[in-house]
Amino acid sequence: MPFYTYRAVTPEASCDYCLKSFETVQSIKSDAMTECPKCHNPIVRLIQPVQFVQDTSEKKILSDENLKKHGFKKLVNAGGGKFDEVV
């Protein structure tokens, strides 16, 4: 289930819980919360950027060391239709 971030609509009338922001876990199917669970003042759901994790496993698999370890050959284009063997 995803995390959703909420903040008070009117900061001057809010409690410490919803003043800056708070996170809660909700189902995707459930409606957005409309009031703070502590002080019952109006709140709004904030849109947060999604964290992006880059997978670097392809770089490790195709490294010269890994190719040599598993008995593969790596050829690099030397130009003029010729290829040099690197590994």
PDB file as gemmi writes it, atoms N, CA and C in Angstrom:
CRYST1    1.000    1.000    1.000  90.00  90.00  90.00 P 1                      
ATOM      1  N   MET A   1       0.839  -1.174   0.000  1.00  0.00           N  
ATOM      2  CA  MET A   1       0.000   0.000   0.000  1.00  0.00           C  
ATOM      3  C   MET A   1       0.889   1.245   0.000  1.00  0.00           C  
ATOM      4  N   PRO A   2       0.483   2.266  -0.706  1.00  0.00           N  
ATOM      5  CA  PRO A   2       1.316   3.473  -0.817  1.00  0.00           C  
ATOM      6  C   PRO A   2       1.167   4.407   0.388  1.00  0.00           C  
ATOM      7  N   PHE A   3       2.189   5.234   0.556  1.00  0.00           N  
ATOM      8  CA  PHE A   3       2.168   6.292   1.556  1.00  0.00           C  
ATOM      9  C   PHE A   3       1.593   7.547   0.921  1.00  0.00           C  
ATOM     10  N   TYR A   4       0.753   8.254   1.645  1.00  0.00           N  
ATOM     11  CA  TYR A   4       0.222   9.533   1.186  1.00  0.00           C  
ATOM     12  C   TYR A   4       0.591  10.602   2.203  1.00  0.00           C  
ATOM     13  N   THR A   5       0.908  11.784   1.713  1.00  0.00           N  
ATOM     14  CA  THR A   5       1.281  12.905   2.571  1.00  0.00           C  
ATOM     15  C   THR A   5       0.156  13.921   2.571  1.00  0.00           C  
ATOM     16  N   TYR A   6      -0.190  14.379   3.753  1.00  0.00           N  
ATOM     17  CA  TYR A   6      -1.259  15.366   3.940  1.00  0.00           C  
ATOM     18  C   TYR A   6      -0.729  16.562   4.711  1.00  0.00           C  
ATOM     19  N   ARG A   7      -1.369  17.712   4.490  1.00  0.00           N  
ATOM     20  CA  ARG A   7      -1.023  18.938   5.200  1.00  0.00           C  
ATOM     21  C   ARG A   7      -2.297  19.731   5.449  1.00  0.00           C  
ATOM     22  N   ALA A   8      -2.286  20.545   6.503  1.00  0.00           N  
ATOM     23  CA  ALA A   8      -3.456  21.355   6.837  1.00  0.00           C  
ATOM     24  C   ALA A   8      -3.702  22.420   5.780  1.00  0.00           C  
ATOM     25  N   VAL A   9      -4.966  22.687   5.486  1.00  0.00           N  
ATOM     26  CA  VAL A   9      -5.346  23.737   4.541  1.00  0.00           C  
ATOM     27  C   VAL A   9      -5.100  25.111   5.171  1.00  0.00           C  
ATOM     28  N   THR A  10      -5.476  25.264   6.426  1.00  0.00           N  
ATOM     29  CA  THR A  10      -5.268  26.517   7.153  1.00  0.00           C  
ATOM     30  C   THR A  10      -4.298  26.261   8.305  1.00  0.00           C  
ATOM     31  N   PRO A  11      -3.027  26.618   8.136  1.00  0.00           N  
ATOM     32  CA  PRO A  11      -2.023  26.323   9.162  1.00  0.00           C  
ATOM     33  C   PRO A  11      -2.324  26.968  10.518  1.00  0.00           C  
ATOM     34  N   GLU A  12      -2.932  28.154  10.521  1.00  0.00           N  
ATOM     35  CA  GLU A  12      -3.182  28.821  11.802  1.00  0.00           C  
ATOM     36  C   GLU A  12      -4.231  28.111  12.651  1.00  0.00           C  
ATOM     37  N   ALA A  13      -5.070  27.291  12.051  1.00  0.00           N  
ATOM     38  CA  ALA A  13      -6.107  26.581  12.792  1.00  0.00           C  
ATOM     39  C   ALA A  13      -5.787  25.101  12.982  1.00  0.00           C  
ATOM     40  N   SER A  14      -4.562  24.699  12.709  1.00  0.00           N  
ATOM     41  CA  SER A  14      -4.225  23.278  12.742  1.00  0.00           C  
ATOM     42  C   SER A  14      -3.481  22.904  14.021  1.00  0.00           C  
ATOM     43  N   CYS A  15      -3.387  21.612  14.250  1.00  0.00           N  
ATOM     44  CA  CYS A  15      -2.629  21.096  15.393  1.00  0.00           C  
ATOM     45  C   CYS A  15      -1.183  20.831  14.959  1.00  0.00           C  
ATOM     46  N   ASP A  16      -0.344  20.415  15.896  1.00  0.00           N  
ATOM     47  CA  ASP A  16       1.058  20.126  15.579  1.00  0.00           C  
ATOM     48  C   ASP A  16       1.187  18.947  14.618  1.00  0.00           C  
ATOM     49  N   TYR A  17       0.235  18.042  14.642  1.00  0.00           N  
ATOM     50  CA  TYR A  17       0.274  16.841  13.805  1.00  0.00           C  
ATOM     51  C   TYR A  17       0.148  17.181  12.320  1.00  0.00           C  
ATOM     52  N   CYS A  18      -0.762  18.080  11.975  1.00  0.00           N  
ATOM     53  CA  CYS A  18      -1.020  18.377  10.563  1.00  0.00           C  
ATOM     54  C   CYS A  18      -0.457  19.730  10.118  1.00  0.00           C  
ATOM     55  N   LEU A  19       0.234  20.433  11.008  1.00  0.00           N  
ATOM     56  CA  LEU A  19       0.743  21.766  10.683  1.00  0.00           C  
ATOM     57  C   LEU A  19       1.714  21.724   9.499  1.00  0.00           C  
ATOM     58  N   LYS A  20       2.775  20.953   9.611  1.00  0.00           N  
ATOM     59  CA  LYS A  20       3.745  20.867   8.507  1.00  0.00           C  
ATOM     60  C   LYS A  20       3.279  19.827   7.490  1.00  0.00           C  
ATOM     61  N   SER A  21       3.231  18.584   7.899  1.00  0.00           N  
ATOM     62  CA  SER A  21       2.682  17.502   7.071  1.00  0.00           C  
ATOM     63  C   SER A  21       2.782  16.202   7.844  1.00  0.00           C  
ATOM     64  N   PHE A  22       2.033  15.212   7.413  1.00  0.00           N  
ATOM     65  CA  PHE A  22       2.117  13.878   8.002  1.00  0.00           C  
ATOM     66  C   PHE A  22       1.844  12.860   6.915  1.00  0.00           C  
ATOM     67  N   GLU A  23       2.376  11.658   7.115  1.00  0.00           N  
ATOM     68  CA  GLU A  23       2.201  10.576   6.151  1.00  0.00           C  
ATOM     69  C   GLU A  23       1.294   9.510   6.741  1.00  0.00           C  
ATOM     70  N   THR A  24       0.558   8.866   5.871  1.00  0.00           N  
ATOM     71  CA  THR A  24      -0.289   7.760   6.279  1.00  0.00           C  
ATOM     72  C   THR A  24      -0.335   6.721   5.154  1.00  0.00           C  
ATOM     73  N   VAL A  25      -0.559   5.481   5.527  1.00  0.00           N  
ATOM     74  CA  VAL A  25      -0.673   4.391   4.555  1.00  0.00           C  
ATOM     75  C   VAL A  25      -2.148   4.191   4.255  1.00  0.00           C  
ATOM     76  N   GLN A  26      -2.479   4.220   2.963  1.00  0.00           N  
ATOM     77  CA  GLN A  26      -3.856   4.025   2.530  1.00  0.00           C  
ATOM     78  C   GLN A  26      -3.890   3.143   1.303  1.00  0.00           C  
ATOM     79  N   SER A  27      -5.001   2.495   1.108  1.00  0.00           N  
ATOM     80  CA  SER A  27      -5.211   1.723  -0.098  1.00  0.00           C  
ATOM     81  C   SER A  27      -5.386   2.684  -1.281  1.00  0.00           C  
ATOM     82  N   ILE A  28      -5.006   2.256  -2.452  1.00  0.00           N  
ATOM     83  CA  ILE A  28      -5.175   3.071  -3.649  1.00  0.00           C  
ATOM     84  C   ILE A  28      -6.659   3.297  -3.925  1.00  0.00           C  
ATOM     85  N   LYS A  29      -7.474   2.344  -3.560  1.00  0.00           N  
ATOM     86  CA  LYS A  29      -8.911   2.427  -3.817  1.00  0.00           C  
ATOM     87  C   LYS A  29      -9.640   3.363  -2.857  1.00  0.00           C  
ATOM     88  N   SER A  30      -9.049   3.646  -1.700  1.00  0.00           N  
ATOM     89  CA  SER A  30      -9.749   4.482  -0.723  1.00  0.00           C  
ATOM     90  C   SER A  30      -9.682   5.959  -1.121  1.00  0.00           C  
ATOM     91  N   ASP A  31     -10.681   6.711  -0.699  1.00  0.00           N  
ATOM     92  CA  ASP A  31     -10.736   8.143  -0.991  1.00  0.00           C  
ATOM     93  C   ASP A  31      -9.708   8.886  -0.149  1.00  0.00           C  
ATOM     94  N   ALA A  32      -9.345  10.071  -0.632  1.00  0.00           N  
ATOM     95  CA  ALA A  32      -8.400  10.910   0.100  1.00  0.00           C  
ATOM     96  C   ALA A  32      -9.038  11.399   1.394  1.00  0.00           C  
ATOM     97  N   MET A  33      -8.209  11.531   2.426  1.00  0.00           N  
ATOM     98  CA  MET A  33      -8.708  12.049   3.701  1.00  0.00           C  
ATOM     99  C   MET A  33      -9.058  13.525   3.530  1.00  0.00           C  
ATOM    100  N   THR A  34     -10.057  13.995   4.246  1.00  0.00           N  
ATOM    101  CA  THR A  34     -10.480  15.393   4.139  1.00  0.00           C  
ATOM    102  C   THR A  34     -10.286  16.159   5.437  1.00  0.00           C  
ATOM    103  N   GLU A  35     -10.080  15.436   6.557  1.00  0.00           N  
ATOM    104  CA  GLU A  35      -9.860  16.124   7.825  1.00  0.00           C  
ATOM    105  C   GLU A  35      -8.793  15.411   8.643  1.00  0.00           C  
ATOM    106  N   CYS A  36      -8.112  16.187   9.452  1.00  0.00           N  
ATOM    107  CA  CYS A  36      -7.041  15.669  10.299  1.00  0.00           C  
ATOM    108  C   CYS A  36      -7.629  14.676  11.304  1.00  0.00           C  
ATOM    109  N   PRO A  37      -6.986  13.532  11.498  1.00  0.00           N  
ATOM    110  CA  PRO A  37      -7.510  12.555  12.449  1.00  0.00           C  
ATOM    111  C   PRO A  37      -7.407  13.015  13.905  1.00  0.00           C  
ATOM    112  N   LYS A  38      -6.577  14.021  14.180  1.00  0.00           N  
ATOM    113  CA  LYS A  38      -6.401  14.487  15.565  1.00  0.00           C  
ATOM    114  C   LYS A  38      -7.279  15.697  15.879  1.00  0.00           C  
ATOM    115  N   CYS A  39      -7.243  16.736  15.014  1.00  0.00           N  
ATOM    116  CA  CYS A  39      -7.959  17.984  15.331  1.00  0.00           C  
ATOM    117  C   CYS A  39      -9.194  18.210  14.449  1.00  0.00           C  
ATOM    118  N   HIS A  40      -9.389  17.372  13.453  1.00  0.00           N  
ATOM    119  CA  HIS A  40     -10.556  17.412  12.555  1.00  0.00           C  
ATOM    120  C   HIS A  40     -10.638  18.692  11.706  1.00  0.00           C  
ATOM    121  N   ASN A  41      -9.524  19.383  11.511  1.00  0.00           N  
ATOM    122  CA  ASN A  41      -9.487  20.529  10.605  1.00  0.00           C  
ATOM    123  C   ASN A  41      -9.279  20.033   9.182  1.00  0.00           C  
ATOM    124  N   PRO A  42      -9.641  20.817   8.168  1.00  0.00           N  
ATOM    125  CA  PRO A  42      -9.487  20.383   6.767  1.00  0.00           C  
ATOM    126  C   PRO A  42      -8.020  20.173   6.395  1.00  0.00           C  
ATOM    127  N   ILE A  43      -7.774  19.114   5.653  1.00  0.00           N  
ATOM    128  CA  ILE A  43      -6.427  18.808   5.156  1.00  0.00           C  
ATOM    129  C   ILE A  43      -6.497  18.555   3.657  1.00  0.00           C  
ATOM    130  N   VAL A  44      -5.333  18.604   3.014  1.00  0.00           N  
ATOM    131  CA  VAL A  44      -5.233  18.361   1.584  1.00  0.00           C  
ATOM    132  C   VAL A  44      -4.090  17.371   1.349  1.00  0.00           C  
ATOM    133  N   ARG A  45      -4.283  16.486   0.368  1.00  0.00           N  
ATOM    134  CA  ARG A  45      -3.242  15.510   0.033  1.00  0.00           C  
ATOM    135  C   ARG A  45      -2.218  16.169  -0.873  1.00  0.00           C  
ATOM    136  N   LEU A  46      -0.937  15.972  -0.583  1.00  0.00           N  
ATOM    137  CA  LEU A  46       0.150  16.549  -1.364  1.00  0.00           C  
ATOM    138  C   LEU A  46       0.657  15.537  -2.380  1.00  0.00           C  
ATOM    139  N   ILE A  47       1.104  16.036  -3.493  1.00  0.00           N  
ATOM    140  CA  ILE A  47       1.704  15.179  -4.516  1.00  0.00           C  
ATOM    141  C   ILE A  47       3.200  15.156  -4.269  1.00  0.00           C  
ATOM    142  N   GLN A  48       3.739  13.973  -4.087  1.00  0.00           N  
ATOM    143  CA  GLN A  48       5.158  13.806  -3.798  1.00  0.00           C  
ATOM    144  C   GLN A  48       5.850  13.149  -4.986  1.00  0.00           C  
ATOM    145  N   PRO A  49       7.116  13.517  -5.252  1.00  0.00           N  
ATOM    146  CA  PRO A  49       7.842  12.856  -6.336  1.00  0.00           C  
ATOM    147  C   PRO A  49       8.150  11.398  -5.978  1.00  0.00           C  
ATOM    148  N   VAL A  50       8.173  10.562  -6.967  1.00  0.00           N  
ATOM    149  CA  VAL A  50       8.451   9.146  -6.785  1.00  0.00           C  
ATOM    150  C   VAL A  50       9.957   8.947  -6.753  1.00  0.00           C  
ATOM    151  N   GLN A  51      10.408   8.100  -5.851  1.00  0.00           N  
ATOM    152  CA  GLN A  51      11.831   7.818  -5.784  1.00  0.00           C  
ATOM    153  C   GLN A  51      12.228   6.923  -6.949  1.00  0.00           C  
ATOM    154  N   PHE A  52      13.349   7.251  -7.569  1.00  0.00           N  
ATOM    155  CA  PHE A  52      13.830   6.492  -8.721  1.00  0.00           C  
ATOM    156  C   PHE A  52      15.112   5.789  -8.331  1.00  0.00           C  
ATOM    157  N   VAL A  53      15.141   4.484  -8.474  1.00  0.00           N  
ATOM    158  CA  VAL A  53      16.326   3.694  -8.159  1.00  0.00           C  
ATOM    159  C   VAL A  53      16.856   3.125  -9.461  1.00  0.00           C  
ATOM    160  N   GLN A  54      18.104   3.463  -9.756  1.00  0.00           N  
ATOM    161  CA  GLN A  54      18.699   2.992 -11.002  1.00  0.00           C  
ATOM    162  C   GLN A  54      19.425   1.681 -10.742  1.00  0.00           C  
ATOM    163  N   ASP A  55      19.118   0.688 -11.546  1.00  0.00           N  
ATOM    164  CA  ASP A  55      19.748  -0.616 -11.412  1.00  0.00           C  
ATOM    165  C   ASP A  55      21.048  -0.619 -12.204  1.00  0.00           C  
ATOM    166  N   THR A  56      22.152  -0.893 -11.535  1.00  0.00           N  
ATOM    167  CA  THR A  56      23.457  -0.886 -12.193  1.00  0.00           C  
ATOM    168  C   THR A  56      23.963  -2.293 -12.468  1.00  0.00           C  
ATOM    169  N   SER A  57      23.101  -3.298 -12.354  1.00  0.00           N  
ATOM    170  CA  SER A  57      23.547  -4.677 -12.513  1.00  0.00           C  
ATOM    171  C   SER A  57      24.030  -4.965 -13.935  1.00  0.00           C  
ATOM    172  N   GLU A  58      23.467  -4.271 -14.937  1.00  0.00           N  
ATOM    173  CA  GLU A  58      23.892  -4.507 -16.322  1.00  0.00           C  
ATOM    174  C   GLU A  58      25.355  -4.123 -16.511  1.00  0.00           C  
ATOM    175  N   LYS A  59      25.796  -3.070 -15.860  1.00  0.00           N  
ATOM    176  CA  LYS A  59      27.191  -2.646 -15.960  1.00  0.00           C  
ATOM    177  C   LYS A  59      28.119  -3.705 -15.378  1.00  0.00           C  
ATOM    178  N   LYS A  60      27.708  -4.330 -14.295  1.00  0.00           N  
ATOM    179  CA  LYS A  60      28.531  -5.365 -13.676  1.00  0.00           C  
ATOM    180  C   LYS A  60      28.580  -6.613 -14.545  1.00  0.00           C  
ATOM    181  N   ILE A  61      27.459  -6.967 -15.150  1.00  0.00           N  
ATOM    182  CA  ILE A  61      27.397  -8.179 -15.962  1.00  0.00           C  
ATOM    183  C   ILE A  61      28.270  -8.049 -17.202  1.00  0.00           C  
ATOM    184  N   LEU A  62      28.286  -6.864 -17.802  1.00  0.00           N  
ATOM    185  CA  LEU A  62      29.041  -6.672 -19.043  1.00  0.00           C  
ATOM    186  C   LEU A  62      30.438  -6.101 -18.817  1.00  0.00           C  
ATOM    187  N   SER A  63      30.932  -6.122 -17.585  1.00  0.00           N  
ATOM    188  CA  SER A  63      32.281  -5.610 -17.327  1.00  0.00           C  
ATOM    189  C   SER A  63      33.317  -6.553 -17.931  1.00  0.00           C  
ATOM    190  N   ASP A  64      34.484  -6.008 -18.234  1.00  0.00           N  
ATOM    191  CA  ASP A  64      35.549  -6.819 -18.820  1.00  0.00           C  
ATOM    192  C   ASP A  64      35.956  -7.964 -17.893  1.00  0.00           C  
ATOM    193  N   GLU A  65      36.015  -7.688 -16.599  1.00  0.00           N  
ATOM    194  CA  GLU A  65      36.397  -8.718 -15.633  1.00  0.00           C  
ATOM    195  C   GLU A  65      35.401  -9.873 -15.620  1.00  0.00           C  
ATOM    196  N   ASN A  66      34.126  -9.548 -15.640  1.00  0.00           N  
ATOM    197  CA  ASN A  66      33.092 -10.581 -15.584  1.00  0.00           C  
ATOM    198  C   ASN A  66      33.071 -11.396 -16.882  1.00  0.00           C  
ATOM    199  N   LEU A  67      33.230 -10.740 -18.019  1.00  0.00           N  
ATOM    200  CA  LEU A  67      33.253 -11.474 -19.290  1.00  0.00           C  
ATOM    201  C   LEU A  67      34.439 -12.436 -19.346  1.00  0.00           C  
ATOM    202  N   LYS A  68      35.608 -11.971 -18.898  1.00  0.00           N  
ATOM    203  CA  LYS A  68      36.810 -12.812 -18.906  1.00  0.00           C  
ATOM    204  C   LYS A  68      36.631 -13.991 -17.942  1.00  0.00           C  
ATOM    205  N   LYS A  69      36.039 -13.733 -16.790  1.00  0.00           N  
ATOM    206  CA  LYS A  69      35.830 -14.757 -15.776  1.00  0.00           C  
ATOM    207  C   LYS A  69      34.950 -15.891 -16.300  1.00  0.00           C  
ATOM    208  N   HIS A  70      33.968 -15.568 -17.140  1.00  0.00           N  
ATOM    209  CA  HIS A  70      33.043 -16.572 -17.661  1.00  0.00           C  
ATOM    210  C   HIS A  70      33.424 -17.081 -19.053  1.00  0.00           C  
ATOM    211  N   GLY A  71      34.596 -16.702 -19.548  1.00  0.00           N  
ATOM    212  CA  GLY A  71      35.114 -17.253 -20.790  1.00  0.00           C  
ATOM    213  C   GLY A  71      34.588 -16.633 -22.068  1.00  0.00           C  
ATOM    214  N   PHE A  72      34.037 -15.421 -21.996  1.00  0.00           N  
ATOM    215  CA  PHE A  72      33.552 -14.747 -23.194  1.00  0.00           C  
ATOM    216  C   PHE A  72      34.638 -13.868 -23.785  1.00  0.00           C  
ATOM    217  N   LYS A  73      34.490 -13.547 -25.068  1.00  0.00           N  
ATOM    218  CA  LYS A  73      35.395 -12.620 -25.741  1.00  0.00           C  
ATOM    219  C   LYS A  73      34.648 -11.323 -26.007  1.00  0.00           C  
ATOM    220  N   LYS A  74      35.349 -10.208 -25.858  1.00  0.00           N  
ATOM    221  CA  LYS A  74      34.759  -8.902 -26.147  1.00  0.00           C  
ATOM    222  C   LYS A  74      35.547  -8.295 -27.297  1.00  0.00           C  
ATOM    223  N   LEU A  75      34.831  -7.975 -28.364  1.00  0.00           N  
ATOM    224  CA  LEU A  75      35.453  -7.388 -29.531  1.00  0.00           C  
ATOM    225  C   LEU A  75      35.027  -5.934 -29.657  1.00  0.00           C  
ATOM    226  N   VAL A  76      36.004  -5.067 -29.993  1.00  0.00           N  
ATOM    227  CA  VAL A  76      35.751  -3.643 -30.154  1.00  0.00           C  
ATOM    228  C   VAL A  76      36.085  -3.258 -31.589  1.00  0.00           C  
ATOM    229  N   ASN A  77      35.197  -2.494 -32.205  1.00  0.00           N  
ATOM    230  CA  ASN A  77      35.397  -2.071 -33.593  1.00  0.00           C  
ATOM    231  C   ASN A  77      36.601  -1.135 -33.676  1.00  0.00           C  
ATOM    232  N   ALA A  78      37.602  -1.562 -34.467  1.00  0.00           N  
ATOM    233  CA  ALA A  78      38.822  -0.777 -34.646  1.00  0.00           C  
ATOM    234  C   ALA A  78      38.740   0.075 -35.906  1.00  0.00           C  
ATOM    235  N   GLY A  79      37.689  -0.056 -36.668  1.00  0.00           N  
ATOM    236  CA  GLY A  79      37.513   0.698 -37.900  1.00  0.00           C  
ATOM    237  C   GLY A  79      38.000  -0.087 -39.111  1.00  0.00           C  
ATOM    238  N   GLY A  80      37.485   0.247 -40.268  1.00  0.00           N  
ATOM    239  CA  GLY A  80      37.892  -0.419 -41.488  1.00  0.00           C  
ATOM    240  C   GLY A  80      37.494  -1.875 -41.551  1.00  0.00           C  
ATOM    241  N   GLY A  81      36.463  -2.245 -40.828  1.00  0.00           N  
ATOM    242  CA  GLY A  81      36.002  -3.630 -40.845  1.00  0.00           C  
ATOM    243  C   GLY A  81      36.813  -4.554 -39.964  1.00  0.00           C  
ATOM    244  N   LYS A  82      37.673  -4.008 -39.134  1.00  0.00           N  
ATOM    245  CA  LYS A  82      38.502  -4.822 -38.251  1.00  0.00           C  
ATOM    246  C   LYS A  82      38.021  -4.674 -36.813  1.00  0.00           C  
ATOM    247  N   PHE A  83      38.148  -5.749 -36.044  1.00  0.00           N  
ATOM    248  CA  PHE A  83      37.767  -5.752 -34.644  1.00  0.00           C  
ATOM    249  C   PHE A  83      38.950  -6.231 -33.811  1.00  0.00           C  
ATOM    250  N   ASP A  84      39.183  -5.558 -32.701  1.00  0.00           N  
ATOM    251  CA  ASP A  84      40.249  -5.965 -31.767  1.00  0.00           C  
ATOM    252  C   ASP A  84      39.619  -6.704 -30.591  1.00  0.00           C  
ATOM    253  N   GLU A  85      40.318  -7.755 -30.155  1.00  0.00           N  
ATOM    254  CA  GLU A  85      39.841  -8.512 -29.017  1.00  0.00           C  
ATOM    255  C   GLU A  85      40.344  -7.837 -27.738  1.00  0.00           C  
ATOM    256  N   VAL A  86      39.413  -7.417 -26.890  1.00  0.00           N  
ATOM    257  CA  VAL A  86      39.772  -6.719 -25.663  1.00  0.00           C  
ATOM    258  C   VAL A  86      39.946  -7.721 -24.525  1.00  0.00           C  
ATOM    259  N   VAL A  87      39.052  -8.690 -24.432  1.00  0.00           N  
ATOM    260  CA  VAL A  87      39.114  -9.676 -23.351  1.00  0.00           C  
ATOM    261  C   VAL A  87      39.415 -11.017 -23.943  1.00  0.00           C  
TER     262      VAL A  87                                                      
END                                                                             
